[in-house]
Amino acid sequence: MRLGLALGYWGRGPSPDHVALAQEAERLGYDSVWTAESWGSDVFTPLAWIAAHTSRIRLGTAVAQMAARSPTTTAMHALTLDHLSGGRMMLGLGLSGPQVVEGWYGRPFPSSPLTATREYVDVVRQVLRREAPVELAGRFHSHPYRGRDATGLGKPLKPITHPLRPDLPILLGAEGPKNVAQTTRIADGWLPLYWPPTRPEVYGPAVRELPENFLVAPLAQARVCDDVAEGLLPVKAMLGFYIGGMGHAARNFHADLMARMGYEQEAHRIQELFLSGRREEAVLAVPDAFADEISLVGPRERIAERLDLWRKGPVTDLLALAPDPHTLRVLAELNSR
């Protein structure tokens, strides 16, 4: 199992320690570093900055939101950064949810998310392979565009720049069983947001029959500390925000996943509290057992025991949201045993 460093997205402003953390992860032998985006900082610019300050570590997006860019634009970002970094780029994509897609990006949330994702990946792969001009008679991503307001002058094109790697890895963030199953068919890897190492079957039967060389790269908050309950508070804060605020009460993919994992009543309670403005109560309503199951928190010996559970399953890459160099170093030492 390889280790990756997940840096997430910026909060109020740029984090002053992200480059230093990425450099330390590279020194410790981490395989990859990953950035994210929500509705603030973008995913590619920080990754390019990190690329310029590192030399070996692979660079991934976890995730680039599909609604933020057309598939050809995303492919341009990926092939450009792949060239500039010497072939270190991995493209992680995610659909997000209706609240963000329509509220922030000003686009309709696709009526068929599976079809929209499949078309998006198809176009990106066509660009990267550069075998012919990009053409797709798609429902959501037609190339050339042939909508009612089209001029009719659109011409199939292929990228001027020759991609460095036509097989640049594409990973998808997927939560529902149908989405996970499609991911195993059309992508090179999968980026689970919550990973329960002892019961991955919550993601559906596709987890039991993964393709050869398929990447499974879940994100997990990690913190070496003496007090487990205190160490879990940042995990619970993240879960409270995602389950309570990252989506509408009637349609929240994160809450749906928590329900499938056996915490349906708790998920509804977190949403109820968060959406009524009682955010601190929402965080405290996150069960410690749930937060603990999907993270690596506690003293070194405890993390060592739990890390063994992650190795026994299909995980190929553990992407650690690790806030300090000490935690990075402990994970590297434990994973090398």
Beta strands, then each sheet from edge to edge (+ up, - down):
strand 1: 2-8
strand 2: 32-35
strand 3: 58-61
strand 4: 64-65
strand 5: 89-94
strand 6: 170-172
strand 7: 189-190
strand 8: 215-216
strand 9: 219-224
strand 10: 296-298
strand 11: 317-321
sheet 1: 4+ 5+ 3+ 2+ 1+ 11+ 9+ 10+
sheet 2: 4+ 5+ 6+ 7+ 8+
end
